Amino acid sequence: MISSILPTYNRAPLSFVSGEGSWLTDEGGRRFLDFGAGIAVNALGHAHPALVAALTEQAGKLWHVSNLYRIPQQQALADALVEQTFAESVFFTNSGTEAAELAIKMVRRYWFERGEERLTILTFEGAFHGRSTGAIAAAGSEKMTKGFGPLMPGFKTLPWGDHDALDAALDDSVAAVLIEPVQGEGGIRALPDQCLRGLREACERSGALLVLDEVQSGMGRTGRLFAHEWAGIDPDIMMVAKGIGGGFPLGAVLANERAAAPMGAGTHGSTYGGNPLACAVGLKVMEIIAEPEFLAEVSRKAGLMRQKLEGLVAAHPDIFEEVRGLGLMLGLKCRKPNTDVTAAARDAGLLVVPAADNVIRLLPALNVPDADLAEASARFDRAAQALSVG
């Protein structure tokens, strides 16, 4: 008999009842150090007092009115995002997948309004942009698309890091290039700054829009508010989600005037997107994370964490191969199956997230204390020892 919950997840045998900071407590009272953060969602950890207060205050006033009316919390968050980024306009969604759908529509609409039949969106092997039919077509991997055809046309997937393939493909028939500055699901693969700058220049030459998926790499995760800032470039469209709500469902598409202008009344909509609850929390997240002092601390903690991970690689070369990533979006490429490493870490009371290319993702809360970084390293060391003995 099928489960009352559609069995699409391969869940770990754990149920958590509470959380505080970087720690989760299960039904039996055991505490786990959470270095997955809900897959980079709980950017400020669990039950952050300022977020709890923002949500509680708003919940006592107004939950939902729909986008038939002005929503002051939504306007305030949009203004904050515009002030801090390249964007001139923002649309709020409930998730990264919804953001991907709008980004694709925005590209299509832009070229339609210009009267030019530029339909191809270039994407890259290893990408992950969500699980809607449009997003899986964009990623193109068999794992996500098998059994769900026919796929939405208009995407061309290029090899990751193949500059010649990109140069050959990026001509005046291309509508846009869609890329993650740091691939998350794809194995914590960071696009070098010079490559992102070159891509921006290539898009300028061809006229194609540059669309960045910063759903996982954004909101301070790399030590800048958004990862593309390290390269000193601006996209035309950017997808945001995960950390922007600090654990409350929230996403957004940010766009410059060029890309946003064709999206007039009736071209897109969302019943829940940008609701008062989500935006009240998102605004508080922005107030905390966008502070230069906070981002500087992320970079400092990232250096400390990378140092500890490099030590683990040196101490356990039979288990780990290399450290990857930027900021607090780090990965350990494993020699043992990453599912085994994940399970061993869990047995040691440490929660991490597997990814492609046999990589383990470490995505702690951005405000993780130094003591928790040390404890995570010690628990990972115990997990590696157990695997070596086994």
C-alpha positions as semicolon CSV with decimal commas, in nm:
position;residue;x (nm);y (nm);z (nm)
1;M;0,000;0,000;0,000
2;I;0,137;0,343;-0,096
3;S;0,229;0,591;0,176
4;S;-0,011;0,873;0,261
5;I;0,281;1,100;0,165
6;L;0,387;1,056;-0,197
7;P;0,710;0,852;-0,167
8;T;0,935;1,083;-0,369
9;Y;1,194;1,134;-0,094
10;N;1,461;0,897;0,034
11;R;1,442;1,028;0,389
12;A;1,692;0,970;0,669
13;P;1,543;0,791;0,973
14;L;1,520;1,106;1,183
15;S;1,239;1,330;1,305
16;F;1,328;1,662;1,466
17;V;1,110;1,839;1,718
18;S;1,306;2,156;1,793
19;G;1,605;2,360;1,690
20;E;1,818;2,642;1,822
21;G;2,103;2,807;1,637
22;S;2,305;2,535;1,462
23;W;2,150;2,252;1,665
24;L;1,853;2,024;1,611
25;T;1,692;1,790;1,866
26;D;1,517;1,470;1,760
27;E;1,220;1,290;1,913
28;G;1,447;1,093;2,144
29;G;1,623;1,402;2,276
30;R;1,947;1,352;2,084
31;R;2,110;1,672;1,959
32;F;2,260;1,703;1,610
33;L;2,488;1,973;1,474
34;D;2,315;2,095;1,158
35;F;2,559;2,174;0,879
36;G;2,298;2,138;0,606
37;A;2,074;2,422;0,730
38;G;1,776;2,288;0,538
39;I;1,992;2,293;0,221
40;A;2,117;2,651;0,274
41;V;1,773;2,776;0,382
42;N;1,819;2,843;0,755
43;A;2,072;3,116;0,690
44;L;2,052;3,245;1,048
45;G;2,007;2,907;1,212
46;H;1,701;2,769;1,386
47;A;1,461;2,986;1,587
48;H;1,661;3,306;1,547
49;P;1,503;3,546;1,798
50;A;1,477;3,838;1,554
51;L;1,305;3,624;1,291
52;V;1,070;3,469;1,545
53;A;0,977;3,818;1,664
54;A;0,922;3,948;1,309
55;L;0,701;3,653;1,218
56;T;0,506;3,661;1,545
57;E;0,440;4,034;1,523
58;Q;0,318;4,008;1,164
59;A;0,113;3,695;1,237
60;G;-0,082;3,889;1,495
61;K;-0,173;4,154;1,239
62;L;-0,226;4,014;0,888
63;W;-0,134;3,692;0,708
64;H;-0,271;3,713;0,356
65;V;-0,455;3,955;0,129
66;S;-0,327;3,844;-0,217
67;N;-0,164;4,065;-0,477
68;L;-0,495;4,227;-0,564
69;Y;-0,384;4,494;-0,315
70;R;-0,069;4,677;-0,215
71;I;0,136;4,494;0,047
72;P;0,359;4,735;0,245
73;Q;0,592;4,458;0,369
74;Q;0,646;4,348;0,009
75;Q;0,727;4,701;-0,100
76;A;0,975;4,745;0,184
77;L;1,158;4,423;0,098
78;A;1,164;4,507;-0,273
79;D;1,307;4,850;-0,193
80;A;1,577;4,690;0,025
81;L;1,675;4,446;-0,250
82;V;1,687;4,721;-0,513
83;E;1,899;4,937;-0,284
84;Q;2,150;4,657;-0,222
85;T;2,175;4,504;-0,572
86;F;2,183;4,571;-0,945
87;A;1,805;4,521;-0,964
88;E;1,550;4,785;-1,055
89;S;1,245;4,564;-1,008
90;V;1,155;4,256;-0,802
91;F;0,884;3,988;-0,823
92;F;0,828;3,769;-0,518
93;T;0,768;3,395;-0,538
94;N;0,740;3,113;-0,285
95;S;1,042;2,910;-0,400
96;G;1,345;2,885;-0,624
97;T;1,153;2,670;-0,870
98;E;0,892;2,940;-0,912
99;A;1,171;3,192;-0,958
100;A;1,317;2,977;-1,237
101;E;0,982;2,967;-1,416
102;L;0,951;3,344;-1,408
103;A;1,311;3,397;-1,518
104;I;1,246;3,178;-1,824
105;K;0,921;3,362;-1,900
106;M;1,094;3,696;-1,860
107;V;1,357;3,599;-2,119
108;R;1,089;3,482;-2,364
109;R;0,883;3,795;-2,316
110;Y;1,181;4,025;-2,363
111;W;1,255;3,893;-2,711
112;F;0,886;3,873;-2,803
113;E;0,845;4,242;-2,725
114;R;1,148;4,321;-2,939
115;G;1,002;4,126;-3,230
116;E;1,306;3,898;-3,253
117;E;1,283;3,520;-3,264
118;R;1,564;3,440;-3,024
119;L;1,451;3,129;-2,842
120;T;1,755;2,935;-2,721
121;I;1,864;2,955;-2,357
122;L;2,211;2,815;-2,293
123;T;2,252;2,612;-1,974
124;F;2,527;2,394;-1,832
125;E;2,587;2,032;-1,742
126;G;2,546;1,969;-1,370
127;A;2,302;2,255;-1,323
128;F;1,998;2,245;-1,097
129;H;1,725;2,507;-1,131
130;G;1,431;2,333;-0,965
131;R;1,190;2,051;-1,049
132;S;0,914;2,210;-1,256
133;T;0,888;2,104;-1,620
134;G;1,065;2,421;-1,732
135;A;1,342;2,392;-1,474
136;I;1,420;2,026;-1,551
137;A;1,428;2,104;-1,922
138;A;1,678;2,379;-1,846
139;A;1,903;2,144;-1,648
140;G;1,860;1,864;-1,899
141;S;1,998;1,576;-1,692
142;E;1,849;1,232;-1,749
143;K;1,807;1,183;-1,374
144;M;1,554;1,467;-1,360
145;T;1,394;1,443;-1,704
146;K;1,348;1,067;-1,758
147;G;0,981;0,981;-1,782
148;F;0,864;1,343;-1,789
149;G;0,874;1,416;-2,161
150;P;0,807;1,577;-2,391
151;L;1,030;1,847;-2,246
152;M;0,992;2,218;-2,297
153;P;1,202;2,310;-2,602
154;G;1,442;2,600;-2,630
155;F;1,732;2,491;-2,409
156;K;2,083;2,386;-2,508
157;T;2,303;2,229;-2,241
158;L;2,677;2,292;-2,268
159;P;2,963;2,114;-2,089
160;W;3,068;2,283;-1,764
161;G;3,389;2,482;-1,810
162;D;3,411;2,434;-2,188
163;H;3,489;2,783;-2,314
164;D;3,515;2,676;-2,678
165;A;3,167;2,521;-2,669
166;L;3,029;2,839;-2,516
167;D;3,197;3,061;-2,776
168;A;3,060;2,844;-3,055
169;A;2,707;2,842;-2,915
170;L;2,670;3,206;-2,807
171;D;2,564;3,374;-3,129
172;D;2,285;3,616;-3,217
173;S;2,022;3,339;-3,204
174;V;2,070;3,290;-2,829
175;A;1,812;3,456;-2,603
176;A;1,996;3,413;-2,272
177;V;2,259;3,229;-2,074
178;L;2,141;3,073;-1,746
179;I;2,408;2,971;-1,495
180;E;2,478;2,923;-1,124
181;P;2,789;3,112;-1,006
182;V;2,845;2,814;-0,776
183;Q;2,675;2,486;-0,863
184;G;2,520;2,341;-0,548
185;E;2,350;2,016;-0,645
186;G;2,615;1,976;-0,916
187;G;2,890;1,928;-0,659
188;I;2,993;2,272;-0,524
189;R;3,160;2,379;-0,847
190;A;3,246;2,749;-0,844
191;L;3,272;2,944;-1,166
192;P;3,600;3,139;-1,157
193;D;3,560;3,517;-1,144
194;Q;3,737;3,564;-1,477
195;C;3,496;3,320;-1,643
196;L;3,193;3,504;-1,508
197;R;3,339;3,833;-1,628
198;G;3,406;3,679;-1,969
199;L;3,052;3,546;-1,984
200;R;2,912;3,891;-1,906
201;E;3,123;4,040;-2,187
202;A;3,017;3,767;-2,430
203;C;2,650;3,833;-2,353
204;E;2,704;4,203;-2,413
205;R;2,854;4,127;-2,755
206;S;2,576;3,892;-2,860
207;G;2,290;4,080;-2,696
208;A;2,184;3,776;-2,492
209;L;2,049;3,825;-2,142
210;L;2,257;3,694;-1,852
211;V;2,046;3,506;-1,597
212;L;2,207;3,401;-1,271
213;D;2,065;3,135;-1,042
214;E;2,170;3,246;-0,694
215;V;1,908;3,043;-0,511
216;Q;2,174;2,853;-0,315
217;S;2,478;3,082;-0,347
218;G;2,300;3,406;-0,259
219;M;2,203;3,587;0,060
220;G;2,552;3,608;0,209
221;R;2,642;3,243;0,157
222;T;2,978;3,321;-0,010
223;G;3,071;3,625;0,200
224;R;2,910;3,875;-0,036
225;L;2,537;3,936;-0,050
226;F;2,541;3,754;-0,385
227;A;2,821;3,542;-0,529
228;H;2,845;3,729;-0,860
229;E;2,962;4,037;-0,672
230;W;3,305;3,876;-0,630
231;A;3,348;3,904;-1,010
232;G;3,234;4,266;-1,019
233;I;2,959;4,205;-1,274
234;D;2,581;4,244;-1,284
235;P;2,332;4,002;-1,440
236;D;2,016;4,109;-1,619
237;I;1,796;3,867;-1,423
238;M;1,866;3,681;-1,099
239;M;1,680;3,402;-0,918
240;V;1,680;3,414;-0,537
241;A;1,523;3,188;-0,271
242;K;1,638;2,961;0,015
243;G;1,822;3,192;0,257
244;I;1,616;3,501;0,176
245;G;1,336;3,377;0,403
246;G;1,562;3,235;0,673
247;G;1,343;2,922;0,678
248;F;1,011;3,078;0,578
249;P;0,910;2,996;0,216
250;L;1,016;3,292;0,002
251;G;1,178;3,348;-0,335
252;A;1,225;3,633;-0,579
253;V;1,329;3,729;-0,927
254;L;1,540;4,043;-0,949
255;A;1,579;4,220;-1,283
256;N;1,720;4,534;-1,438
257;E;1,491;4,770;-1,626
258;R;1,583;4,616;-1,962
259;A;1,453;4,273;-1,862
260;A;1,169;4,387;-1,637
261;A;1,002;4,643;-1,862
262;P;0,815;4,393;-2,086
263;M;0,649;4,226;-1,784
264;G;0,338;4,440;-1,763
265;A;0,008;4,378;-1,585
266;G;-0,124;4,025;-1,641
267;T;0,200;3,871;-1,767
268;H;0,267;3,686;-1,442
269;G;0,117;3,639;-1,098
270;S;0,121;3,449;-0,771
271;T;-0,146;3,396;-0,507
272;Y;0,096;3,366;-0,215
273;G;0,410;3,528;-0,353
274;G;0,520;3,827;-0,147
275;N;0,262;3,773;0,127
276;P;0,291;3,982;0,446
277;L;0,427;3,697;0,661
278;A;0,704;3,599;0,422
279;C;0,811;3,955;0,349
280;A;0,817;4,057;0,715
281;V;1,062;3,774;0,781
282;G;1,258;3,838;0,459
283;L;1,300;4,204;0,547
284;K;1,447;4,112;0,885
285;V;1,682;3,862;0,717
286;M;1,799;4,135;0,478
287;E;1,855;4,382;0,763
288;I;2,088;4,134;0,933
289;I;2,272;3,970;0,644
290;A;2,331;4,277;0,426
291;E;2,538;4,449;0,697
292;P;2,906;4,469;0,591
293;E;3,017;4,354;0,936
294;F;2,800;4,042;0,910
295;L;2,936;3,954;0,564
296;A;3,292;4,008;0,685
297;E;3,223;3,759;0,964
298;V;3,095;3,506;0,709
299;S;3,424;3,533;0,523
300;R;3,623;3,496;0,844
301;K;3,428;3,189;0,951
302;A;3,462;3,049;0,599
303;G;3,840;3,073;0,622
304;L;3,837;2,894;0,955
305;M;3,606;2,623;0,827
306;R;3,809;2,566;0,509
307;Q;4,124;2,533;0,721
308;K;3,955;2,263;0,931
309;L;3,832;2,080;0,621
310;E;4,177;2,089;0,462
311;G;4,305;1,931;0,783
312;L;4,046;1,653;0,749
313;V;4,155;1,585;0,391
314;A;4,518;1,562;0,505
315;A;4,430;1,337;0,798
316;H;4,200;1,105;0,602
317;P;4,322;1,081;0,242
318;D;4,143;0,746;0,209
319;I;3,810;0,917;0,274
320;F;3,842;1,271;0,135
321;E;4,001;1,404;-0,183
322;E;3,965;1,785;-0,190
323;V;3,784;2,091;-0,055
324;R;3,572;2,302;-0,290
325;G;3,357;2,611;-0,282
326;L;3,332;2,969;-0,160
327;G;3,244;3,120;0,174
328;L;3,019;2,894;0,377
329;M;2,914;2,704;0,066
330;L;3,180;2,435;0,087
331;G;3,214;2,082;-0,038
332;L;3,428;1,779;0,033
333;K;3,488;1,552;-0,263
334;C;3,496;1,200;-0,124
335;R;3,683;0,883;-0,215
336;K;3,429;0,670;-0,031
337;P;3,064;0,691;-0,150
338;N;2,925;1,022;-0,027
339;T;2,611;0,846;0,095
340;D;2,829;0,640;0,329
341;V;3,006;0,954;0,449
342;T;2,671;1,127;0,508
343;A;2,547;0,831;0,712
344;A;2,868;0,812;0,915
345;A;2,851;1,185;0,990
346;R;2,489;1,142;1,098
347;D;2,590;0,860;1,331
348;A;2,844;1,103;1,480
349;G;2,571;1,365;1,532
350;L;2,658;1,585;1,234
351;L;2,413;1,660;0,951
352;V;2,557;1,725;0,603
353;V;2,411;1,713;0,251
354;P;2,528;1,495;-0,041
355;A;2,562;1,635;-0,394
356;A;2,669;1,518;-0,739
357;D;3,028;1,423;-0,823
358;N;3,053;1,231;-0,494
359;V;3,064;1,552;-0,293
360;I;2,943;1,631;0,058
361;R;2,800;1,981;0,101
362;L;2,860;2,179;0,419
363;L;2,616;2,467;0,443
364;P;2,605;2,585;0,806
365;A;2,412;2,882;0,932
366;L;2,596;3,201;0,836
367;N;2,613;3,304;1,202
368;V;2,752;2,967;1,317
369;P;2,972;3,012;1,628
370;D;3,341;2,926;1,605
371;A;3,287;2,663;1,874
372;D;3,034;2,486;1,652
373;L;3,281;2,489;1,363
374;A;3,534;2,316;1,587
375;E;3,274;2,066;1,707
376;A;3,169;1,988;1,349
377;S;3,531;1,920;1,256
378;A;3,570;1,686;1,554
379;R;3,253;1,497;1,464
380;F;3,355;1,470;1,102
381;D;3,691;1,334;1,216
382;R;3,513;1,066;1,420
383;A;3,298;0,978;1,119
384;A;3,605;0,942;0,900
385;Q;3,776;0,722;1,156
386;A;3,469;0,497;1,168
387;L;3,470;0,468;0,789
388;S;3,842;0,388;0,785
389;V;3,796;0,109;1,037
390;G;3,492;-0,021;0,853
